[in-house]
Amino acid sequence: MVQRPRKRARTTSPCSPPASSWRDLPLDIAGEVLRRLPSYADRICFGATCRSWRTSAREHRAPPPLSPCLCFADGSFRGFFPEDARPFRLPAAAGWLGSCGEWLLYRRHDDGAYLLVDPFSKAAAMAPLPSVSRLHVRHDPIVAVDERDLRWCRPTWLPRENTGEPQAAASLLKLAVSPAADVVAAVVAEGRHGKLAVCRPGAPAWSVSGGDGWRRIKDMAFYQGKLYAVDHNEDLLAVTLAADGEPPAVSRIDRVINGKPPGAAALLRVTLHYLVDSGGELLLVRREVQRSSMVRTQPWQHTAELQDRFAVFRADFRRSRWRRVKTIGDESGGRALFVGRWCSRAVRVAGDRWADQVFFLEDGTGDEWHTRAQRCSLRGSTFGCVRPNELLPLMTTADGQDLDATWIFPREAKL
């Protein structure tokens, strides 16, 4: 019987290179890999591969993602456009209250303070913001225009001087952070009526003006370094902040655009307004949910059909008026608008597929977004093209249940 010779075991030559692994990839090359990953999910997986790759992700900032990100109440995320729609989940991000730009808004249970947190890096954007139960009323002289044609009752309570006591039925409706992130503005309200409040990050209380009345503020945004708000009359208000003192305060409110009061027809529809800074222009998106005539579906049942429509306007400051627009792009490229109760942005898009479209989150179509039982859902969310002015279904859930969602707009991948 012939025996086969045994194979000689391989020995590592002193001159042969040692076995390598992915964690030995040079950080600069790993950074180039990161820059070529288009989706949120891929970037999250990149940082979770190993410690060296996570270090590379922190040192080499990736370009902004391809699309805004939808964040759900359970901490799930997905990019909006199909090429970036692979879902992923960050359990630590669950439980948010709203959003502001690239940050999610949380409320601490112990003292009611608010935190703006980057959901990807888990880092706080700034020092905590005070609870809405802590309001400091300033009685300094203020120049403020009155709200026109207000036919609804105003709240009867006034913010108390004692910032240690809870305020009656106060709620936070909106946050806006200044470009320098040194001043934060908020709408603090009871029901549908609100007051503008300002503070610095880490301040013990919000500052509100005792000389300014209650307003039906629909939205607000910083534009070219100045705070603007729009009310239910579609009046555009320029808010001057005296930020040189401590604490900052609202010192002046001017009406820079005269809108069109809603009139009696407002009782037949729900109108939502969104302010968006788009390529150096301040845009107003008006969405109307019109209740048409009653339709008899069964002998014992009547329902009202809802007709959805919207329009986009540009602020013409020189003529003090809103001008309707048919496109929201320019010679440098097209744009799409993503609007919601907490946060709205104009996003540059490539090609004509998504250009001149407006994407809405459902911000409480049963009433205006100034409600305590507020829901932002994807069920029945809609989009429309600026030119034809019609809204179409965007996405629905299989079981028809609401999915609490909000937009976030990361500036760069922070892992």
Protein Blocks (a to p, Z undefined) as FASTA:
>chain_A
ZZddddddddddfkbccdddfklpcfklmmmmmmmpmbfklmmmmmmmpmmlmmmmmmmc
cdddfbdcdddfkopacdfblklmcccddfklgoiabdehjaccdddfklopacdddfkl
opafbdcdddfklccddfbdcdddddehiabdcdfbdcdfblmbccehiacfbdcddfkl
paccddddehjbccdddddehiabdcddfkbccdddfbdcdeehiacdddfkopacdddd
dfkbccdddfbdcdfbdcddebjmlmmpccddddddeehiacdddddddddddddfbfkb
ccdddddddddddddfknopadddfbfcdfkbccdddddfkbccddddehjklgoiacdd
dehjabcfkbfbbcddfehpacddfklopacdfbdcfklpacdddddddfbdcZZ
